[in-house]
Amino acid sequence: MNPLKILFLHPNRPDYLSDSLFHGLRKVLGSGCVDIPRYDSLYAPLHPDLRKKLRGNGFTLYGLLDEITSLTSDRFFWEKDLGSYDLVVVSDIWDHYSLVEKILKLAPEIPIAFLDGSDFQRIFPWSIKESKRFLKVIRHARRSFYFKRERHGREERFSWNNSMDFFSQSLSGWGKIYPIAFSFPEEKINIQDPHHKTKILAKHIVDKDLAMKMGVQTSYVFEKEEDYYRDISSSRFGVTSKKAGWDCLRHYEIASQGCVLCFKDLHLKSQNGAPFGLDATNTVIYSDSSHLMARLNEMSDTEYQGLHSKSVEWIFNNTTKIRAREFLRTCGFERELTSLS
């Protein structure tokens, strides 16, 4: 069996879904995952000027991968080698869909996986004119997969919006949407003995009401990643919430340090959308900040140990390597995965 080979097209700008999935695919496939262009922010060492352009001070996902010099030749004139790939990943469908036209002209048989990591629920494309163009292109694809992160409606099929059923029907059997979520590099997981934790709450509190009561700001409070994670690992709980979308890297960062999530209004999130697997067994779900603090202060060690244990289980089920393997299975590469370590 030939080694699995994937072409990963991306716009070379911060995108936690694309960034984390590529990290996992590279860890699983090594040089079998070729990034076009070079994924500058993910390679070590991370230049300080580049870090300044990254969200969240470039913590967690960036500057982790070793350079693979042999990929230089793969990147050069990559169109010539399209036939050698088993799958093309279009990591930002909103930016790169026109490139799909070119790919399908050059290699019409190649399977394509689209990533949609946007914070809104709307499915690409954004207009009737663009939808006709996209449909014309995608019907030529032998196999295609659409992965959507923020998906909280009831629809199980690809659709422009809730009222445009004709769009789903026109795609026939192609149109299934597959769920996907952010993920976390396992090398950054650091689970400490919960008995050694010295604080109730981590400093970065994104809930404005709770932050006001605690006398802290909701903005980033750490310039160095090691200080950020040291604060989380020494805390029993970390506060998180929906931001532009429900999925947020902060959820994973908190859990990665053996810190139990306090997730504001998590009960309002649909089960269809990321993050997946967070519930009352591993998360403190709250709406009122006063009630939250009362519960945290009164929580027994037994209850905390139970939450902590399930939280640790959750983060290990959401590493970048786990997510990459899930992604590859969905794309039909179960047999190829069995040959990988």
N, C-alpha and C positions, 0 to 999 in steps of 0.2 A: 504494500500500500504506500503510495506516494505521500510525503508530508503535506499537511494542510497548509495552504497558502492564501492569505487574505490581503487585499488592497484596501487601506484605510484612508479615505479622502476626508480632509477636514479644512476649515478656514483659518487655522492657526491663530485662534483667539480663545480666551477663556470660555469654557463650557463644561460644567462639572459632569454632565452625563457623558459627553464625548471623551473628556479627559480621563475619567475613571474607567470607562469601558476599554479605552485603548491601553491603559496601564495593565488591566487584567489580561487582555488579549496578548500583549507582549510577554507577560509573565508566563502565560500558558503556551504560546506558540513560538516565542523567541523571534528569530529572524523570519519566521513564517508570517509575521504580521508586519507589512510594509506601510509606513506612514508617508503620505504625499500631501503637502510638503513635509519636510522634517518637522516633527512636533517639538519646536524649540523649548517650550516651557517645561516639558516633562523630563528633559535630560539633565544629568549632572555634569558639571556644576551649574547651578542656576545663577546667572549674572545678576548683580544687584539692580541694574537698570531695567532688566526684564521683570524682576520681581515687583518693581514698583507699578507695573502695568496690570498686575494680577489682583483679583478680588481677594479680600480676606488676608492681605499681606503675603499672599502666595503660600499659605500654610497647607499642609496635609498631602496634596497630590503632586506637587511640583518638584522638579529637580531630583527625581528618584531613580530614573532609568539609566543604565549604562549605555554608552554609545555602541552601536554595531556598525563598524566601518564598511562592511561589505554591502550595506544597504545603499550606499552612495550610488552604485551602478544601477541598482533597481529603481532608484528615484529618477535617474536621468532617462529622458525619453520613455517614460513609463508606459505610454500608450502602445508601444511596440510589443510589450510583454503581456498585454491584457489576457491573451489566451492561456497563460500559465497559471492564472489565479482561479481559485475555487469559489470565491465570493468577493464582491465589492461592497464595502460599507460606505455609504454616503452619510457622514456624521451630522450634517446640518441640512436637512431637506429644504429649509427656507432659503438657504444661500446657494446651494449647489445643484438644484434640480436640473438646471439647464445643462450641466455637465453630463447628466444621465443620457441626454440625447446623443452626445458624442460617443459615450461608452457603448450604447446599444447599436450604434452604427458600426463601430469597430468590432464589437464582440457581442452579437445579439443573443447568444446562448448563456451568457454569464449571469448567475443569480445576483440580485442586488438587495441589500438590507438598508432601509432608510431609518435614521434616528431623528426623532422630533423631541428635542429637549426643551422646547419653549415653555414658559410659565403659564400660558393660557391654554384652555381646553380646545380651542379651534384646531381643526385638522387641516393641513395643507391640501389644496391650494386656497388662496384667499379671495379669489374672484372667479366669476363664471368664465371669463376669457382665459385665465390661467388654468382653470380646471380642465377646459377642453384640450389645451396644449399638453397638460400633464397626462391626461387620460390617453391621448394619442401616443405618447411616448411609452407609458407604462404597459400598454397592451402588447407591446412588442417584447416585453421581458418574459423570459421562460419561467423564472421564479422570482417573486419579490416579497419582501417582508417589511411591514411598517411598524416600528416600535415607538410608542407614545408614552411619555412620562406622566404629564399632567392630564389624566383622563378620568373624569369623575361623573360623566353622564351614564345613562343606561345603555347606550348604543354599543353593540358588539361588532359593528362593521364600520369600515372606512366611510366617513361622510363629511361633507363640507361644513354643515351645521345641522341642528336638529330638524329643520324644516325641509332639507333638500334630499329627500329619500331617493329621488331619481339618480343622484350622483352615486349612491351606494349600489343601486341596481345596475348602473352602467358598467361598474367594475366587475360584475359577475362574481366568480369565485375568488378573485384576487384579494378582495377587500378586507380581510380580517386584520384587526389591530392587535398587536401584541404588547403586553405591559412590560415596562422596564423602569428601573429606579437607579439612583446614584449608588455608589459602592465605595468601599474604604480599603486602602492598602493594608494588608495584614502585617507588614513590617512596622506599621505605626501603632498597632494594638498593644496596649500596655495595661494589663489587668493587675491591680494592686489588691492586697488583702483588705476587704472593707473595714476591718477593725482598726486599720492604721489611718483611716481618713480623719482629718482634723476639723473640717468645716461642713456646714450644712449645704450651702449653695456656692457654686462656681461664680466668679465675678461677672462674667459676661451675661447679663440678664437682658433678654430681648423684649420681654413683656414690659411695656412702658409704665403701666400702672404699678406693677411690682417693683420696677426699678425706682420709681419715684418714692415709694414707701421705704425702700432700702437705702435711698440717698445715693444711687449710682446712676451712671449714664448707660444708655442702650447701645452706644457705638462701641467699636472695637477698643479694647483696653490694653492690648498687648502688641508690642512691636516684634517680639521674638517668639518663634513657635515653641521653643522649649519652655518658656514661661507660661504660655497659654495652656499647654498640656500639663504642666506641673500643677497649675491651679485646678484644672479639672480633675486630675487624678487624686488630689488631696480632698476633694469634695464628695459628699454623699449624693448630691443631686445637682442637675444642671437644667436650666430653664430653656425651653425652645418653643417655637410656635410656627404657624403658617406665615410665610413672608409673601413674595409675589406668587409663589406656588406652594403647595403643601410639602413637597420634597425639598430638603435642604441639607447641605453637607454638615451643618451644625449638629443635626440629630446623630449622625454617625460619629462625629468627633467626640461628642459627649460620651456615648456608649463605649467607644473604643478604649476609654480610660477607666472602665469599671464604674462609671458614674451613671446613676439612674435618671432617665429623662423625666422631666416635668413638662408635659406637652399641653399647652393651652388649647382648649376647644378641639382636641383630637376627635372627640365623638361626632363632630360635624363633618369629618372627612368621609367621602365615599370609599367603599371597599375596592372600587375599580381603579383608583389612582394611587400612585406612590406617595409616601413610603408604605411598604407592605410589612405586615407582621407585628406592628406595634399595637398593643392593646393593654387592658388593665392588668394582665399578668406580668408585664415587664416595664410598664410606664405608669407614672402618676398623671392621670388625666384631670384637668381642672379648668374652671372658668373664672372663678373669683380668687384674686390673689390673697385676700385675707384668709379664706378657707384653706387655701393651699398651705400657707405658713403654719396654720393651726394643725393641719394633718401631718406635715413634716416633723413638727416638734413633738407630736404625740405618737408617732409611728414606733411600733415595737421593733426590737432587733429581729424577731422572727419574720415579720412582714418584710422588713428591708432586705433580709438575706434572700427571701424568695424572689423579690423584684430584681435584686442584683444578679442572681443566678440566671434568671430568664433574660435579662438584658445582655449579659455576656454571651449567652447562647445566640441571641439575635444578631449581635455584631459579627460573630464568627460565621453566620449564615449569609452575611452581606459584604463579604470581602470582594475586591476587584476580580480575583481569580474565580470565585464562585459565580459572580455575575457573568464573567466571560464564558464560562462553561454553560451556564443557562442559555445565554445568547446563542452559542454555537449549536446547542441541542435544538433550539427552536428553529434554527436555520437548516436543520437536517443533517448535522454532522455528528450524530451520536456514535456511529461506528468509528469514525476517525478519532474521537475523544478517548476511546478505550486504549489507543496506542500511545497516548500522551501521559506523562507522569503527573 
